[in-house]
Amino acid sequence: MGILNKEDNKPKKEKVLPKTPQQKTVEFLKNLFFALIAALLIKSFILETSRVPTGSMEKTIMVGDFLFVNKFIYGSSSPRNIPFTNVALPYFQLPAISEPENYEIVVFEYPGDRDQLVPTAIDNYVKRCIGIPGDTIEIINKVVYVNGEEFKIPPNIQYLQPYVVPKGVPNPRIFPKGSGWNEDNYGPIVIPKEGETVNLNAGNIETYRTLIDRSYGNRVVTVEGDNVLIEGKPAETYTFKQDYYFMMGDNRDDSADSRFWGFVPRENIVGQAWMIYWSWNPDISFAEFFRLLGTVRWERIAKLVH
């Protein structure tokens, strides 16, 4: 009888064959696919990224800042447009954890110019929420009042113009058309609220004309003498189908905001500005990459926005 070798009792390992180039390619594409799906889910339902193109929020948020936007808090949605295009997509939205509140910095799709039915491009704007549905907004000598009380002053608020445009000096670009107001002396104006019904007349229709037209998706409001018509039929009242918000920039004298183009519908709200994840000087092109890299504002990276 031969001596039993201990090695004979050990299970033999199967020889692992090296992966073929084709198998490696398939595995790489599979991993890439799942990574893209994960990134899409995060971008769609949790975090959005947004670049700051204008100085309307300086110095709270500066041109060249790149933001993380919390989409989850106001109700995540599937993609609203094909990336890098102005092609809108049908989308669905999850229930919100909370609704936008006064003083919060909100990211939203630009609703369009004051008298514009549909914006020419799909752009995300970043502003501070000044008024929520049902609030009354008034600006007296640059000071903002909400429901008769002075609005909390942001720590980085800016006024570039040393003078105040007097009350009674109209700015023809101001919303609503023909109001006779200006950016420093504005209102009072009440922000529309879902389910609220207002009387319509020739004197106030410019406050609601574009809002109503947009809700119908067409130019439906006309005025004949003192009578307001919607789709050719007399309309003495209108009931709002959703909530609206009033947004302003912290850089008060250099901000195209709700004073100029009107209310922001709830459906346009994307999320709450949360954190700056990158920041550099946007005036330098990528062609000068190393010079651009030298302008990184390291002190702003990972800074929470409030």
C-alpha positions as CSV (number, residue, x, y, z in Angstrom):
1,M,0.0,0.0,0.0
2,G,1.4,3.3,-1.0
3,I,1.7,6.3,1.3
4,L,-1.3,8.7,0.9
5,N,-0.1,12.1,0.0
6,K,-2.0,14.9,1.9
7,E,-2.1,16.9,-1.2
8,D,-4.3,14.2,-2.8
9,N,-7.1,15.1,-0.3
10,K,-7.3,18.8,-1.4
11,P,-9.9,19.7,-4.0
12,K,-8.3,20.6,-7.2
13,K,-8.8,24.3,-8.3
14,E,-10.3,24.8,-11.6
15,K,-8.0,26.6,-14.0
16,V,-9.3,30.2,-14.6
17,L,-8.9,31.1,-18.2
18,P,-7.9,34.7,-19.0
19,K,-10.8,36.8,-20.4
20,T,-10.8,37.4,-24.1
21,P,-10.7,40.9,-25.4
22,Q,-14.3,40.5,-26.4
23,Q,-15.3,39.5,-22.9
24,K,-13.4,42.5,-21.4
25,T,-15.1,44.9,-23.8
26,V,-18.6,43.5,-22.9
27,E,-17.8,43.7,-19.2
28,F,-16.5,47.3,-19.6
29,L,-19.7,48.3,-21.5
30,K,-21.9,46.7,-18.9
31,N,-20.2,48.5,-16.0
32,L,-20.3,51.8,-18.0
33,F,-24.1,51.3,-18.6
34,F,-24.8,50.7,-14.9
35,A,-22.7,53.7,-14.0
36,L,-24.6,55.9,-16.4
37,I,-27.9,54.7,-15.0
38,A,-26.8,55.4,-11.5
39,A,-25.6,58.9,-12.5
40,L,-28.9,59.6,-14.3
41,L,-30.9,58.5,-11.2
42,I,-28.8,60.7,-8.9
43,K,-29.0,63.7,-11.3
44,S,-32.8,63.2,-11.9
45,F,-34.0,62.6,-8.4
46,I,-31.4,63.8,-5.8
47,L,-28.7,66.2,-7.0
48,E,-28.6,68.5,-10.0
49,T,-25.7,70.6,-11.1
50,S,-26.0,74.2,-12.2
51,R,-23.5,76.9,-13.4
52,V,-23.9,80.5,-12.4
53,P,-23.7,82.7,-15.6
54,T,-24.7,86.1,-14.2
55,G,-23.9,88.3,-11.2
56,S,-27.4,88.8,-10.0
57,M,-26.7,86.9,-6.7
58,E,-23.2,88.3,-6.0
59,K,-21.6,88.1,-3.6
60,T,-23.7,85.3,-2.2
61,I,-23.1,83.3,-5.3
62,M,-20.5,84.5,-7.9
63,V,-20.2,84.2,-11.6
64,G,-18.1,81.1,-12.2
65,D,-19.5,79.2,-9.2
66,F,-20.8,75.7,-9.9
67,L,-23.6,74.5,-7.7
68,F,-25.0,71.3,-6.3
69,V,-28.8,71.7,-6.3
70,N,-31.0,69.6,-3.9
71,K,-33.9,68.4,-6.1
72,F,-35.2,66.0,-3.6
73,I,-36.5,68.6,-1.2
74,Y,-39.0,70.3,-3.6
75,G,-40.0,67.0,-5.4
76,S,-37.6,65.2,-7.7
77,S,-38.5,64.9,-11.3
78,S,-37.4,63.0,-14.4
79,P,-35.4,64.9,-16.9
80,R,-37.3,68.0,-18.2
81,N,-35.3,68.3,-21.5
82,I,-32.8,66.5,-23.6
83,P,-29.3,67.5,-22.2
84,F,-27.6,70.4,-23.9
85,T,-30.7,71.1,-26.0
86,N,-33.9,73.2,-25.8
87,V,-36.0,70.1,-26.6
88,A,-38.5,69.8,-23.7
89,L,-39.5,66.3,-22.5
90,P,-42.7,65.1,-20.8
91,Y,-41.7,64.5,-17.1
92,F,-43.2,63.2,-13.9
93,Q,-42.5,64.7,-10.4
94,L,-42.4,63.0,-7.0
95,P,-44.1,64.5,-4.0
96,A,-42.2,67.3,-2.3
97,I,-40.7,67.0,1.2
98,S,-41.3,70.8,1.6
99,E,-42.4,73.7,-0.4
100,P,-40.1,76.7,-1.2
101,E,-40.1,79.2,1.6
102,N,-39.1,82.9,1.8
103,Y,-35.4,83.6,2.0
104,E,-34.4,80.2,0.4
105,I,-32.2,80.3,-2.7
106,V,-34.1,78.5,-5.4
107,V,-33.1,77.1,-8.8
108,F,-35.8,77.2,-11.4
109,E,-36.4,77.1,-15.1
110,Y,-36.7,80.7,-16.5
111,P,-40.4,81.2,-17.3
112,G,-39.7,83.7,-20.1
113,D,-39.7,87.4,-20.6
114,R,-42.6,89.5,-19.3
115,D,-44.7,89.3,-22.4
116,Q,-43.3,86.1,-23.8
117,L,-45.5,83.0,-24.2
118,V,-42.7,80.5,-24.3
119,P,-39.0,81.2,-23.5
120,T,-36.6,81.0,-26.4
121,A,-34.3,78.7,-24.4
122,I,-34.5,76.4,-21.5
123,D,-32.3,78.0,-18.8
124,N,-31.9,77.5,-15.1
125,Y,-31.9,80.7,-13.0
126,V,-30.8,81.1,-9.4
127,K,-32.5,83.7,-7.2
128,R,-33.7,84.2,-3.6
129,C,-37.3,83.5,-2.9
130,I,-38.9,86.8,-1.8
131,G,-42.5,85.8,-1.8
132,I,-44.6,82.6,-1.7
133,P,-48.2,82.1,-2.8
134,G,-50.6,84.6,-1.2
135,D,-47.8,87.0,-0.1
136,T,-48.1,90.8,-0.8
137,I,-44.8,92.3,-2.1
138,E,-43.9,95.9,-1.9
139,I,-40.6,97.7,-2.4
140,I,-40.2,101.2,-0.9
141,N,-37.0,103.1,-1.7
142,K,-35.2,99.8,-2.4
143,V,-36.4,98.2,0.9
144,V,-38.4,95.0,0.4
145,Y,-41.6,94.5,2.5
146,V,-43.5,91.2,2.6
147,N,-47.0,91.3,4.0
148,G,-46.2,94.7,5.5
149,E,-43.0,93.7,7.3
150,E,-39.5,94.4,6.2
151,F,-37.9,91.3,4.5
152,K,-34.9,89.8,6.2
153,I,-31.7,91.4,4.7
154,P,-29.3,88.8,3.1
155,P,-25.8,89.2,4.5
156,N,-24.2,89.8,1.1
157,I,-26.9,92.1,-0.3
158,Q,-25.5,94.7,-2.8
159,Y,-26.7,98.0,-4.1
160,L,-24.6,99.2,-7.0
161,Q,-26.5,102.4,-7.6
162,P,-26.1,105.1,-4.9
163,Y,-29.4,106.7,-5.8
164,V,-33.1,105.6,-5.5
165,V,-35.4,105.9,-8.5
166,P,-38.3,107.9,-7.1
167,K,-41.8,106.6,-6.9
168,G,-43.8,107.7,-9.9
169,V,-40.9,107.5,-12.3
170,P,-42.0,104.4,-14.4
171,N,-39.6,101.8,-15.9
172,P,-41.3,100.5,-19.0
173,R,-39.5,97.2,-18.6
174,I,-41.1,96.5,-15.2
175,F,-43.7,93.8,-14.6
176,P,-46.7,94.2,-15.0
177,K,-46.8,96.2,-18.2
178,G,-48.1,99.7,-17.6
179,S,-47.9,99.5,-13.8
180,G,-46.0,102.8,-13.5
181,W,-43.6,101.2,-11.1
182,N,-39.8,100.9,-11.1
183,E,-37.3,98.6,-9.6
184,D,-36.8,100.7,-6.4
185,N,-40.4,101.5,-5.8
186,Y,-42.6,98.6,-6.7
187,G,-46.0,97.2,-5.9
188,P,-47.9,96.3,-3.8
189,I,-48.6,93.1,-5.7
190,V,-50.2,89.9,-4.5
191,I,-48.6,86.6,-5.5
192,P,-51.1,84.1,-7.1
193,K,-52.1,81.0,-5.1
194,E,-53.5,77.8,-6.4
195,G,-57.3,77.7,-6.2
196,E,-57.6,81.4,-5.6
197,T,-60.0,83.3,-7.8
198,V,-59.4,86.9,-8.8
199,N,-61.7,89.4,-10.6
200,L,-60.5,90.4,-14.1
201,N,-60.8,93.8,-15.6
202,A,-59.1,96.1,-18.0
203,G,-57.2,97.7,-15.1
204,N,-55.5,94.5,-13.8
205,I,-55.4,92.2,-16.8
206,E,-51.7,92.9,-17.5
207,T,-50.8,91.3,-14.2
208,Y,-52.4,88.0,-15.3
209,R,-52.4,88.1,-19.1
210,T,-49.2,86.2,-19.7
211,L,-49.8,83.9,-16.8
212,I,-53.2,82.9,-18.2
213,D,-51.9,82.6,-21.8
214,R,-49.1,80.3,-20.6
215,S,-51.6,78.1,-18.7
216,Y,-53.6,77.6,-21.9
217,G,-50.4,77.3,-24.0
218,N,-51.7,80.0,-26.4
219,R,-52.6,83.6,-26.7
220,V,-56.2,83.4,-25.3
221,V,-56.6,86.7,-23.5
222,T,-58.0,89.8,-25.3
223,V,-59.5,93.0,-24.1
224,E,-62.5,94.7,-25.8
225,G,-63.2,98.1,-24.1
226,D,-63.6,97.3,-20.4
227,N,-64.3,93.6,-21.0
228,V,-61.7,90.8,-20.7
229,L,-62.2,87.8,-22.9
230,I,-60.5,84.3,-22.6
231,E,-60.8,82.3,-25.9
232,G,-63.2,84.9,-27.1
233,K,-65.6,84.5,-24.2
234,P,-66.2,87.1,-21.5
235,A,-64.3,86.3,-18.4
236,E,-65.0,88.2,-15.2
237,T,-62.9,85.9,-13.0
238,Y,-60.0,83.5,-13.2
239,T,-59.0,80.7,-10.8
240,F,-55.3,79.9,-10.6
241,K,-54.3,76.3,-11.4
242,Q,-51.0,76.3,-9.5
243,D,-48.9,78.3,-7.0
244,Y,-46.5,81.1,-8.0
245,Y,-43.4,82.6,-6.5
246,F,-41.6,86.0,-6.5
247,M,-37.8,85.8,-7.0
248,M,-35.1,88.5,-6.6
249,G,-31.3,88.6,-6.8
250,D,-29.2,89.7,-3.8
251,N,-27.3,92.0,-6.2
252,R,-30.5,94.2,-6.2
253,D,-29.4,96.8,-8.8
254,D,-28.0,94.3,-11.3
255,S,-30.6,91.5,-11.3
256,A,-33.2,90.7,-13.9
257,D,-35.8,89.1,-11.7
258,S,-39.5,88.9,-10.9
259,R,-39.7,92.7,-10.9
260,F,-39.0,92.6,-14.6
261,W,-40.5,89.3,-15.9
262,G,-43.1,88.3,-13.3
263,F,-44.1,85.3,-11.3
264,V,-42.4,81.8,-11.3
265,P,-44.9,78.9,-11.5
266,R,-44.5,76.0,-9.1
267,E,-43.9,73.6,-12.0
268,N,-40.7,75.5,-12.9
269,I,-39.1,75.0,-9.6
270,V,-36.1,72.6,-9.9
271,G,-34.6,72.6,-6.5
272,Q,-32.8,74.4,-3.7
273,A,-29.2,75.7,-4.2
274,W,-27.1,73.7,-1.7
275,M,-23.3,73.8,-2.1
276,I,-20.6,75.2,-4.4
277,Y,-18.6,72.3,-5.7
278,W,-16.3,74.3,-8.0
279,S,-15.5,77.9,-8.7
280,W,-13.1,79.8,-11.0
281,N,-12.9,82.9,-13.3
282,P,-15.3,82.4,-16.2
283,D,-13.7,85.2,-18.2
284,I,-10.8,83.0,-19.1
285,S,-11.4,80.5,-21.9
286,F,-10.5,76.8,-21.9
287,A,-7.9,77.6,-24.5
288,E,-5.8,79.0,-21.7
289,F,-6.5,76.1,-19.4
290,F,-3.5,76.4,-17.1
291,R,-4.1,80.1,-16.6
292,L,-7.8,79.3,-15.9
293,L,-6.7,76.6,-13.4
294,G,-4.7,79.3,-11.6
295,T,-8.0,81.2,-10.9
296,V,-9.6,78.5,-8.9
297,R,-11.3,80.0,-5.9
298,W,-10.4,77.3,-3.4
299,E,-12.0,79.2,-0.5
300,R,-15.4,78.9,-2.2
301,I,-15.3,75.1,-2.9
302,A,-17.6,73.1,-0.6
303,K,-19.1,76.3,0.7
304,L,-22.8,75.9,1.6
305,V,-25.2,78.4,0.0
306,H,-27.6,80.3,2.2
